[in-house]
Amino acid sequence: MSAYSDIPPPPDEARQRPLGQRLREHRIDYLFLLPGLAIFGAFVVWPLFAANWFALLDWSGFDSRQVFVGLQNYRDLLGDEFFRAAFVRSILFTAITVPLQMLLGLVLAVVLNNRLLKLSALFRTMIFLPVVTPVAVIAIVMALMLSPFNGPINDLLQSTEIVQRAVDFLGSPQLVMWSLAGIYVWKWTGVTLIYWLAALQTVPDELYEACKLDGVRGWQVTRYVILPIIAPFAVVIGLISAISALNVFPLIQATTQGGPFFASEVMEVFIFRTAFAPPSGTFPQLGYASAAGVLFGLAVMGLTILQVLAVRHARRKEPTNG
Amino acid sequence: MADAALSRTSFAPPRRREAWLSPRARRTLVSIVLAAICAVWVYPIVWMISASFKTNGEIFADSGLIPDAPTFDNYTRAWREANIGQYFFNTLFVTVGSVIITTIAAALMGYVLGRRPIPGKTALMGLMVFTLFIPQGFTIIPVFELLTSVGLGQSLWGVMLATCGHSIVIFTFLFAGYFGQMPKELEEASRMDGVGPLKTFWYVMLPLSKPIIVTVIVMQTLQAWNDFLLPLVVTLANPDLRTLSVGVYSFRGEHFIDWGGMTAASAITIIPIILLFLFLQRYFIDGLAGAVKG
């Protein structure tokens, strides 16, 4: 031990020095943090607190007077059927798209992960193309594709006689959420694919070799060797996917603006409409919209925590099953 | 080589599947199926670009992907009359500005959080992780209120700054992870040589983190170019300040029967970003993959 006596004191000892001294020592470091902290503080942290305050106000425009109303906005929200419908729609949308997107991404990733597949990089790029396409453009492309008036998809469906009359994918209140879910999965599966490919890269090469030697092949390798290894990644990927599915505002606002007849109004579209684009003849309700945002944010956080807990629970159980 | 090795081992245990399809044939089959899927996958985008060269009459005439008489009319009409030219430069301004700001701010912050044992580091990083789970709808009202109160509520500078807030947390973590792995001797050596901290960062650390810098630049460019909610809110009362995303969106509301112009405007919007992605996709994909592994 004495041979190491000239090395600098371990971090524990450094921590025992007075806080003031350590702050002073690191003053350059804090200077380095300033620009980042300014942006983070102004556009991420401050809005968190401000939204909670705005939620307690009656406030009908950025240049108008704020009146404190306590919890009235929350009480009104709970009785507002548009809010409840939008809330449920957001959750359902997430529950439908996330598993689809993860499964599709996983299947594609397992197939594309084959190093002997020469065109694999090209296929990956093609699947990824919708991801880098702005939603406003996707909205136009899909309005054309799914158009009931000679749109290519309806042409195909009619010429193969799957349907008799043209289907109004985006104009029918019953179908619109399903169409949007399809568009959403199409747009974002490329990201899930990349996540799964990253997970697959953690499988060591020796394992494939070992499988070959033991005569384990094809589907069996995937099912019994690879899937168990990458299963833990499913939590992270599921979480990231769920959060982005809850942030579906741009796609829906650009494609249907929440219509027809509010049938595709998800939570963020509701917030946007209430705060920034009220129906003509009414005032914007910024406090009310903020309260909706707070309730939604709380629900998202609750779901996140639940998901993490559920996975922990499932993992603890695993060894006893096996 | 690899093919030969594979097919040789396949002789060892007799298997039903290989009996009628060699591994190579199976791979070819998989490739053909994948090619078909991918063709369907990108068809809408290809169709749109093809439509941008057609007249409004031809678009719905079921005339195949190759236009009969390619025309640039849609492009000139979109660029001039629909103001897409103006929106293009607005978007460029916002994107370039936010990329510069975010990259520098995230690199500085990531450097400190990744290498320096400053008091309060754990608390700050915990707060940053927490904010990753907050939906944008939750923060848009206060962000716009803040921009309005400092006089940037109706300005492209406001869009530029607020766009930075969106992704700075993830970028900081990318930098912190990368700087954290580098050997400690780097700073010691430059301190011995009498180089100050800022110069050490600028001339030693930053050049070493080139892969992360490119990743951050590519990801932020995509983010800023495609951002929608924020520029929509800021430009509601100011059509001149629209970015391409918002411009294309409003085009649809204002000229809803001019599909040729609309597809041309869309093509102008996506071509720069798709080119950027095609050439630099490795960095973008590394950045995404880093988010899962980290």
Interface residues (C-beta under 8 A of the other chain):
Chain A: P11 A14 L19 R22 L23 H26 I28 D29 Y30 F32 L33 P35 G36 L37 A38 I39 F40 A42 F43 V44 V45 W46 P47 L48 A50 A51 F54 F62 V111 L112 N114 R115 L116 L117 K118 L119 L122 F123 T125 M126 I127 F128 L129 P130 V132 T133 P134 V135 A136 V137 A139 I140 V141 M142 A143 L144 M145 S147 F149 N150 G151 P152 D155 W186 V191 I194 Y195 L197 A198 A199 Q201 T202 K212 G215 R217 G218 F233 V236 I237 I240 I243 L246 N247 F249 P250 Q253 A254 M267 E268 I271 F272 A275 F276 A277 L286 A289 S290 G293 V294 F296 G297 V300 M301 T304
Chain B: A2 D3 L6 T9 A12 P13 R15 R17 R27 V30 S31 L34 A35 C38 W41 V42 P44 I45 W47 M48 A51 I59 F60 D62 I101 T102 I104 A105 A106 L108 M109 Y111 V112 R116 P117 I118 P119 L127 M128 T131 L132 F133 I134 P135 Q136 G137 F138 T139 I140 I141 P142 V143 F144 E145 L146 T148 G153 L161 A162 C164 G165 H166 I168 V169 T172 P197 L198 F201 L222 W225 N226 F228 L229 L232 V233 L236 L244 S245 V246 G247 V248 Y249 R252 W259 M262 T263 S266 T269 I270 I273 I274 F277 L278 Q281 I285 L288 A289 A291 V292 K293
